[in-house]
Amino acid sequence: MVARPAFREFTQLLDPRLVVLFALLHFCFLTLSFFRFRSLSRKTVSEKIVAGLPQVKKEITQVLKDSPSRISCTTDGWTSEAKESYIVVTAHFIDHAWKMQGLIIAFEHMPESHTGQHLCNRLVRVAKDFGIEGKISCIISDNANSAMSGITLATKAMSTASNTVIPLRCLAHIINLVVGEGFKTLAEPLKTLKAMTTFLRASNTALSSLKGFCQGNKEKYRKPQIDSKTRWNSTLVMITSLNGMRKSLDQLKHTKIVDEGLTEDDWAQLELFINLLKPFKGATGSSYCTLSIAGRVVRKLWEHLNDSVEAVKGVGVLQMIEKLQKYWEDVQDQSFLPSFFDPRTLPLLMKNANDRHVTLAAVKKLLKKPSIPTKPKEESFLDTLDDDEEEEDKDTEGFPELREYSQINGIHKNEDPLKWWAENEQRFPTIAILARDSLGMLASTVPSEEAFSAAGNTITKKRSRLKPKTVEALIVSQSWRRYLRKLQPQQQEDQGEDQGEYKEGEEDEEIRE
């Protein structure tokens, strides 16, 4: 640029004093930038992150050891853009303020084969590294055979006489498998829809024509969405969006812009299937689904499918019921105790005499453990006059706090059970200890999937040569530092309250003197 004649002519018109001034300012700016704003190299940044990780890990280890509740873990496997295999382990617990906390405790390169024994070894080692092998309540994974084998072996290895660790299947994966059975019976219509969607998204002419037809037919235009094999709700979105433009799609087919189309019978079957899947969509709407509502969710889906057998024929309802039956008993048995400690589901659980008897017997067994500091209350004279509830009191005999809690009215399904416990912990101090452990048990591996989303943003096509150790450090340090930053304001607030109480006490003493 500086060699061009036009630029030379421009510089000749400038005042020489200004040119010298600008040159001096530019030199000063470059000198200042060199000494004050020197950028760090990629290697230096990586080394600093890896070097600072042990200290942060000590802080996180202490946080997990000091947690007032037991710890729920999720795990899953993932393959990066560089075709490297990783395993993630997340930990979740309820803190002293009755807030659910979660963080990634391990994101490790796993070059060995993903057998159950190898996964077990990893999980046990991670638990020992953080000193939480005696505090874990459950481990959740997807429904792959190797994953279930691994967490089953790990839970057996970590279980003791005072702490039983249970393996759990991911509820989201169960729902995905159940809905997948219904999709199999609609293979041909879905194949046609996918081909139609792919063509429409690739052709601007077809999309423009579709918009015009939608305006003429007064149908709401929605850009067709391509579905994902691993997300059944993306297939539902694809069906729903196209179903709202049926007339326009038929017109598009008659103009020969689109070669393929569906018959009226196909659309009718798909519409029935959309209505069938509405409860399933609501069941997967929570990103932090806990085990306390998992049993209720599965039961509702079970009742919905059985009620739909006659109304919805030919779209795989029986196959979906059969698949749900495979996992129904496991989810139901494992969710009894968490459901009892959730004030949203407690009243419904207590209505069934058998469920009430089994659950209260299990709770009493837990309350008798030496690790649970029970605080028995003395019965009043009026308690002996409750002849109408004599049969019910047998289940809670000797545990007045348990009897009182089992008779509460509960809260609305949209209310926060942790907030309720924060307000009623002093009312039920012994039950609260068990509630904090149970309500922290998750029912899905969503946190693990979120970790993989963050890892996918880290290992891109342009950054596919990152070393596994660097990737591990980047992912876990981001999670740990975010949690510690969130923890600092709470600690400052607690310190401020303590200082305020101390000063108030001093003032009271001065007044008395």
C-alpha positions in Angstrom: 0.0 0.0 0.0 2.8 2.5 0.9 4.4 1.9 -2.5 1.3 3.1 -4.4 1.6 6.5 -6.1 -1.8 7.7 -4.7 -0.5 7.1 -1.1 2.7 8.9 -1.8 0.8 11.9 -3.2 -1.4 11.9 -0.1 1.6 12.0 2.3 3.1 14.9 0.4 0.0 17.0 1.2 0.4 16.3 5.0 2.2 18.7 7.4 5.6 17.2 8.2 5.2 18.1 11.9 2.0 16.0 12.1 3.7 13.0 10.5 6.5 13.1 13.0 3.9 13.5 15.9 1.9 10.5 14.7 5.0 8.5 14.3 6.1 9.3 17.9 2.7 8.4 19.3 2.6 5.1 17.4 6.1 4.2 18.7 5.0 5.0 22.3 1.8 2.9 22.0 3.8 -0.1 20.6 6.4 0.2 23.4 3.7 0.4 26.1 1.8 -2.6 24.6 4.9 -4.7 24.6 5.7 -4.2 28.3 2.1 -4.1 29.7 0.0 -6.1 27.3 2.2 -9.0 26.2 -0.1 -11.8 25.1 0.6 -15.3 26.5 1.2 -18.2 24.1 -1.1 -21.2 23.8 1.5 -23.4 25.5 1.9 -21.0 28.4 -1.8 -20.8 29.0 -2.2 -24.6 28.9 0.7 -25.1 31.3 -0.7 -22.6 33.8 -4.2 -24.2 33.7 -2.7 -27.7 34.3 -0.3 -26.5 37.0 -3.1 -24.7 39.0 -5.5 -27.7 38.8 -4.2 -29.6 41.9 -4.9 -26.7 44.3 -8.4 -26.2 42.9 -9.0 -30.0 43.2 -8.1 -29.8 46.9 -10.8 -27.2 47.5 -13.4 -29.2 45.5 -12.5 -32.4 47.5 -13.0 -30.6 50.7 -16.4 -29.3 49.5 -17.5 -32.8 48.6 -16.3 -34.2 51.9 -18.1 -31.5 53.9 -21.4 -31.8 52.0 -24.3 -32.4 54.4 -25.9 -34.9 52.1 -24.8 -38.0 50.3 -23.6 -37.6 46.7 -25.4 -38.7 43.5 -23.2 -39.4 40.5 -23.8 -39.6 36.8 -21.4 -41.1 34.2 -21.4 -41.5 30.4 -18.9 -42.0 27.5 -18.2 -39.7 24.6 -16.1 -39.6 21.4 -14.5 -36.3 20.4 -14.0 -34.7 17.0 -10.5 -36.1 17.1 -12.0 -39.6 17.6 -10.7 -39.8 21.2 -12.8 -41.5 23.8 -13.6 -39.8 27.1 -15.5 -40.6 30.2 -17.3 -38.0 32.4 -18.3 -38.3 36.1 -20.5 -35.6 37.7 -21.4 -35.2 41.4 -24.6 -33.7 42.8 -25.6 -33.0 46.4 -27.9 -30.7 48.5 -26.0 -28.1 50.5 -26.7 -26.6 53.9 -29.1 -24.0 52.3 -31.1 -26.8 50.6 -29.9 -25.9 47.2 -29.1 -28.6 44.6 -25.4 -28.3 43.6 -23.6 -30.1 40.8 -20.2 -30.2 39.2 -17.9 -32.3 37.0 -15.4 -34.2 39.1 -13.7 -36.1 36.3 -13.4 -35.8 32.5 -10.8 -38.4 31.5 -9.4 -39.8 28.4 -10.3 -43.5 28.2 -8.2 -45.3 25.5 -9.0 -48.8 26.8 -12.1 -50.7 25.7 -15.3 -49.7 27.3 -16.0 -52.9 29.2 -17.9 -53.0 32.4 -14.7 -53.8 34.4 -12.7 -51.0 33.0 -15.6 -48.5 33.7 -15.8 -49.9 37.3 -12.1 -49.4 37.8 -12.4 -45.8 36.6 -15.4 -45.0 38.8 -13.9 -46.5 42.0 -10.6 -44.6 41.4 -12.3 -41.3 40.9 -14.4 -41.8 44.1 -11.2 -42.6 46.1 -9.4 -39.6 44.6 -12.0 -37.3 46.0 -12.5 -39.3 49.2 -16.3 -39.8 48.6 -16.5 -43.6 48.1 -18.4 -43.8 51.5 -20.8 -40.9 50.6 -22.1 -41.9 47.2 -25.8 -42.8 47.2 -26.3 -43.8 43.5 -24.6 -43.9 40.1 -26.7 -43.2 37.0 -25.8 -44.2 33.4 -27.5 -44.9 30.2 -29.0 -48.3 29.3 -26.0 -49.7 27.4 -25.1 -53.2 28.6 -21.4 -52.3 29.3 -22.4 -49.1 31.1 -24.9 -50.9 33.4 -22.4 -53.7 34.0 -19.8 -51.1 35.0 -21.9 -49.1 37.4 -23.3 -52.3 38.9 -19.8 -53.6 39.7 -18.7 -50.2 41.0 -21.7 -49.9 43.3 -21.0 -53.3 44.7 -17.3 -52.4 45.2 -18.2 -49.1 47.1 -21.1 -50.4 49.2 -20.5 -51.0 52.9 -22.6 -52.0 55.8 -23.4 -48.4 56.6 -23.7 -47.0 53.0 -25.5 -48.9 50.2 -24.8 -47.5 46.6 -27.4 -48.3 44.0 -27.1 -48.4 40.2 -29.8 -46.5 38.3 -30.9 -46.4 34.7 -31.3 -43.0 33.0 -35.0 -42.2 32.8 -34.5 -40.1 29.7 -32.9 -43.1 27.9 -35.8 -45.3 29.0 -38.3 -42.9 27.5 -36.2 -42.7 24.4 -36.3 -46.5 24.0 -40.0 -46.7 24.7 -40.9 -44.0 22.1 -38.4 -45.7 19.6 -40.6 -48.8 19.7 -43.5 -46.7 18.5 -41.4 -45.1 15.7 -40.6 -48.6 14.4 -44.3 -49.1 13.4 -44.3 -45.8 11.5 -41.1 -46.5 9.6 -42.4 -45.8 6.1 -44.3 -42.5 6.8 -41.3 -41.3 8.8 -38.9 -42.2 6.0 -41.0 -40.2 3.6 -41.1 -37.2 6.0 -37.4 -37.2 6.5 -36.8 -37.3 2.7 -39.3 -34.4 2.3 -37.7 -32.4 5.0 -34.2 -32.8 3.6 -35.3 -31.7 0.2 -37.2 -28.7 1.4 -34.2 -27.4 3.5 -31.9 -27.8 0.5 -34.2 -26.0 -2.0 -34.9 -22.3 -1.6 -37.5 -22.6 -4.5 -39.4 -25.3 -2.7 -39.4 -23.3 0.6 -40.6 -20.1 -1.1 -43.5 -22.1 -2.8 -44.4 -23.6 0.6 -44.5 -20.2 2.2 -46.9 -19.0 -0.5 -49.2 -22.0 -0.2 -49.3 -21.6 3.6 -50.4 -17.9 3.2 -53.1 -18.9 0.8 -54.3 -21.8 3.0 -54.0 -19.7 6.2 -51.6 -22.3 7.7 -48.8 -21.2 10.0 -45.5 -21.6 8.2 -42.7 -23.4 10.1 -39.3 -24.2 8.6 -39.0 -28.0 8.5 -36.7 -29.3 11.1 -34.3 -32.3 10.5 -34.5 -34.9 13.3 -31.7 -36.5 15.3 -31.4 -40.3 15.8 -30.5 -39.8 19.5 -33.3 -37.4 20.3 -36.8 -38.7 19.8 -38.4 -35.3 20.6 -36.6 -33.9 17.5 -38.6 -36.4 15.4 -41.8 -35.2 17.2 -40.9 -31.6 16.3 -40.4 -32.6 12.7 -43.8 -34.4 12.5 -45.6 -31.6 14.3 -44.3 -28.8 12.1 -45.1 -30.6 8.9 -48.5 -31.8 10.1 -49.5 -28.1 10.5 -48.8 -27.6 6.8 -50.6 -30.6 5.4 -52.7 -28.8 2.7 -49.7 -26.8 1.6 -47.5 -29.8 1.3 -50.2 -31.6 -0.8 -50.4 -28.6 -3.1 -46.6 -28.7 -3.3 -46.7 -32.3 -4.4 -49.3 -31.6 -7.1 -47.0 -28.9 -8.6 -44.4 -31.6 -8.9 -41.9 -29.5 -6.9 -41.8 -32.3 -4.4 -41.8 -35.9 -5.6 -42.8 -37.6 -2.4 -45.8 -37.1 -0.2 -48.0 -38.8 2.4 -51.5 -40.2 2.1 -54.4 -39.2 4.3 -54.1 -42.5 6.2 -50.4 -41.7 6.9 -51.2 -38.2 8.2 -54.0 -39.7 10.4 -51.7 -42.2 11.9 -49.0 -39.5 12.6 -51.6 -37.2 14.2 -52.7 -40.0 16.5 -49.0 -40.6 17.4 -48.5 -36.9 18.1 -51.3 -36.9 20.7 -49.9 -40.2 22.1 -46.5 -38.6 22.7 -47.7 -35.4 24.5 -47.2 -36.8 28.0 -43.8 -38.1 27.0 -42.7 -34.7 25.9 -43.8 -33.3 29.3 -41.9 -36.1 31.1 -38.6 -35.1 29.5 -39.0 -31.3 30.0 -37.0 -31.1 33.2 -33.2 -30.8 33.0 -32.8 -31.8 36.7 -35.2 -34.7 37.0 -34.8 -36.4 40.4 -35.6 -39.9 41.5 -38.4 -38.7 43.7 -40.7 -38.0 40.8 -39.3 -40.8 38.4 -41.7 -43.4 39.8 -44.7 -41.1 39.4 -43.6 -40.2 35.8 -43.3 -43.8 34.8 -46.6 -44.7 36.4 -48.4 -41.8 34.5 -46.9 -42.9 31.2 -47.9 -46.5 31.9 -51.5 -45.5 32.6 -51.6 -43.3 29.6 -50.4 -46.1 27.3 -52.8 -48.6 28.7 -55.7 -46.1 28.3 -54.7 -45.5 24.6 -54.6 -49.1 23.5 -58.1 -49.0 22.1 -58.2 -45.4 20.9 -54.8 -45.6 19.1 -54.4 -48.7 17.0 -51.6 -49.5 14.6 -49.0 -47.1 16.0 -47.1 -49.4 18.3 -48.8 -48.8 21.6 -48.5 -52.5 22.6 -44.8 -52.5 21.7 -44.3 -49.4 23.8 -46.1 -50.9 26.8 -43.9 -54.1 26.5 -40.7 -52.0 26.5 -41.8 -49.9 29.4 -42.8 -53.0 31.3 -39.1 -54.1 31.1 -38.0 -51.2 33.3 -41.1 -50.4 35.3 -40.4 -52.5 38.3 -36.8 -51.3 38.8 -37.9 -47.6 38.7 -40.8 -48.2 40.9 -38.8 -50.0 43.6 -36.0 -47.5 43.6 -38.2 -44.4 43.8 -40.3 -45.4 46.8 -38.1 -43.7 49.4 -37.2 -40.5 47.5 -41.0 -40.1 46.7 -41.7 -40.4 50.5 -39.4 -37.5 51.3 -40.8 -35.3 48.5 -43.8 -33.3 49.8 -45.2 -33.2 46.2 -45.5 -37.0 46.0 -46.0 -38.0 49.6 -49.8 -37.7 49.9 -50.3 -39.9 46.7 -47.9 -42.5 48.1 -49.7 -42.6 51.5 -53.1 -43.3 49.8 -52.0 -46.8 48.8 -52.1 -49.0 51.9 -49.4 -51.4 50.6 -47.1 -48.7 49.4 -47.5 -46.9 52.7 -46.7 -50.0 54.7 -43.6 -50.9 52.7 -42.2 -47.3 52.6 -42.7 -46.6 56.3 -41.1 -49.9 57.2 -38.1 -48.9 55.1 -37.9 -45.4 56.6 -38.1 -46.9 60.2 -35.2 -49.2 59.3 -33.1 -46.2 58.3 -34.0 -44.2 61.4 -32.8 -47.1 63.6 -29.3 -46.8 62.1 -26.7 -45.4 64.6 -25.6 -42.9 62.0 -29.0 -41.1 62.1 -29.3 -39.0 65.3 -33.0 -39.5 66.1 -34.8 -37.0 68.4 -37.9 -38.8 69.8 -40.8 -36.7 70.9 -43.0 -37.5 73.9 -46.6 -38.3 73.0 -49.2 -36.1 74.6 -52.4 -37.5 76.3 -54.5 -36.5 73.2 -52.3 -38.8 71.0 -53.7 -41.8 72.9 -57.3 -40.9 72.0 -56.9 -41.3 68.2 -58.8 -44.6 67.9 -59.8 -43.9 64.3 -56.2 -43.9 63.2 -55.1 -46.9 65.3 -54.4 -49.1 62.3 -52.3 -46.3 60.6 -50.3 -45.6 63.8 -48.9 -49.2 63.8 -46.7 -48.3 60.8 -45.2 -45.3 62.7 -45.3 -46.7 66.3 -42.4 -45.3 68.3 -41.6 -42.6 65.8 -43.8 -39.5 66.5 -41.9 -37.3 64.1 -42.4 -39.9 61.3 -46.1 -40.1 62.1 -46.5 -36.3 61.9 -44.6 -36.0 58.6 -46.5 -38.9 57.0 -49.8 -37.0 57.6 -48.9 -33.6 56.1 -51.0 -32.3 53.2 -48.1 -31.9 50.8 -47.5 -29.2 48.3 -48.4 -28.5 44.6 -46.5 -30.3 41.9 -45.0 -27.0 40.6 -43.6 -26.0 44.0 -40.0 -26.5 45.0 -39.7 -29.4 47.6 -36.2 -28.1 48.6 -37.7 -24.7 49.5 -40.3 -26.5 51.6 -37.7 -28.5 53.5 -35.6 -25.3 54.1 -38.7 -23.9 55.9 -39.6 -27.1 57.7 -36.2 -28.6 58.6 -36.6 -27.5 62.3 -40.0 -29.1 62.4 -38.7 -32.5 61.2 -35.0 -32.5 62.1 -34.5 -36.3 61.9 -36.5 -36.8 58.7 -34.7 -33.9 57.1 -31.4 -35.8 57.3 -32.8 -38.6 55.2 -34.7 -36.2 52.9 -31.5 -34.3 52.1 -29.9 -37.6 51.0 -32.8 -38.9 49.0 -33.9 -35.7 47.2 -30.4 -35.3 45.8 -30.6 -38.6 43.8 -31.0 -37.8 40.1 -32.9 -39.9 37.6 -31.1 -39.0 34.3 -27.7 -38.4 32.9 -28.5 -35.0 31.6 -25.6 -33.4 33.5 -23.2 -35.7 31.7 -24.7 -34.8 28.3 -24.3 -31.1 29.2 -20.6 -31.8 30.0 -20.2 -33.3 26.5 -21.8 -30.2 24.9 -19.2 -28.1 26.6 -16.4 -30.5 25.5 -17.8 -30.3 21.9 -17.4 -26.5 22.0 -13.8 -27.0 23.2 -12.6 -29.7 20.8 -13.7 -28.3 17.4 -12.4 -29.2 13.9 -9.9 -26.3 14.3 -8.8 -27.5 17.7 -8.9 -31.2 17.2 -5.2 -31.6 18.2 -5.6 -30.7 21.8 -3.9 -33.1 24.1 -6.2 -35.2 26.3 -4.7 -33.9 29.5 -5.3 -30.3 28.3 -8.9 -31.2 27.4 -9.4 -32.7 30.8 -8.0 -29.7 32.6 -10.1 -27.2 30.6 -13.4 -29.0 31.2 -13.0 -29.7 34.9 -11.4 -26.4 35.8 -14.2 -24.5 34.1 -16.8 -26.4 36.2 -14.8 -26.2 39.5 -14.0 -22.5 39.2 -17.6 -21.6 38.3 -18.8 -23.5 41.4 -16.2 -21.8 43.7 -17.1 -18.4 42.3 -20.7 -19.1 43.1 -19.7 -20.2 46.6 -17.8 -17.1 47.5 -20.8 -14.7 47.8 -22.6 -17.2 50.1 -19.5 -17.5 52.3 -19.2 -13.7 52.6 -22.9 -13.4 53.4 -22.5 -16.1 56.1 -19.5 -14.3 57.6 -21.4 -11.0 57.5 -24.3 -12.5 59.4 -22.0 -14.0 62.0 -20.2 -10.7 62.5 -23.6 -8.9 62.8 -24.8 -11.3 65.4 -21.6 -10.8 67.4 -21.9 -7.0 67.4 -25.5 -7.2 68.4 -24.6 -9.3 71.4 -21.9 -6.8 72.4 -24.4 -4.0 72.3 -26.9 -6.0 74.4 -24.2 -6.5 77.1 -23.3 -2.8 77.0 -27.0 -1.9 77.5 -27.3 -4.3 80.5 -24.2 -2.8 82.1 
